[in-house]
Amino acid sequence: MINLIEMIADPEDCAFDQPCEFGYRVEHHAVYCHSDHPNALRKCRRTWYTGGKIKDEDCEFYKLNPNFK
């Protein structure tokens, strides 16, 4: 689900560069979940949000991002 923040953010400051394939980072703001599963949360409050205390891999909708480095 796209939201206003994602629409107005500078594309240079956004990327699908998270460990989870669905995580879309908006720099200095949040990581949004782009999973099309109806029960997926809108924001990824895991690795990035918690400073690593809760891992992305713990989310039931997690899917490894093959482009993550």
C-alpha positions in Angstrom: 0.0 0.0 0.0 1.6 3.3 -1.1 1.1 6.3 1.2 1.6 10.0 1.1 5.1 9.9 2.7 6.3 7.5 0.0 4.7 9.7 -2.7 6.3 12.9 -1.7 9.7 11.5 -0.6 12.7 12.1 -2.9 13.2 8.9 -4.9 17.0 9.3 -4.3 16.3 8.8 -0.5 14.2 5.6 -0.9 15.0 2.0 -1.8 14.0 -1.6 -1.6 17.3 -2.3 0.1 16.2 -4.1 3.3 16.8 -7.7 4.3 13.1 -8.4 3.7 12.1 -8.2 0.0 9.0 -6.2 1.0 10.8 -3.5 3.0 10.8 -0.1 1.3 13.0 2.4 3.1 12.2 6.1 3.2 15.4 7.7 4.5 15.1 9.3 8.0 11.5 8.3 8.2 10.4 4.6 8.1 10.5 1.3 6.3 7.2 0.4 4.7 6.0 -3.1 4.1 5.0 -3.8 0.5 3.8 -7.3 1.1 0.5 -8.0 -0.7 -0.7 -10.3 2.2 -3.8 -8.8 3.7 -2.5 -9.2 7.3 0.9 -7.6 6.7 1.6 -4.5 8.7 2.0 -1.2 6.9 5.4 -0.4 8.5 8.2 -2.7 9.3 9.0 -2.1 12.9 11.8 -4.6 13.1 15.6 -4.5 12.5 15.8 -0.9 11.2 13.2 0.5 13.6 14.4 -1.3 16.7 18.2 -1.0 16.1 18.4 -4.8 15.6 16.6 -5.8 18.8 13.8 -7.4 16.8 14.9 -9.0 13.5 13.1 -8.7 10.2 13.4 -12.5 9.9 10.9 -12.9 12.8 8.0 -11.4 10.8 5.7 -14.1 9.6 5.5 -12.4 6.1 9.3 -12.2 5.8 10.8 -13.1 2.5 14.5 -12.9 1.9 15.6 -10.0 -0.4 17.9 -11.6 -3.0 19.4 -8.2 -3.7 20.3 -7.4 -0.1 24.0 -6.9 0.6 
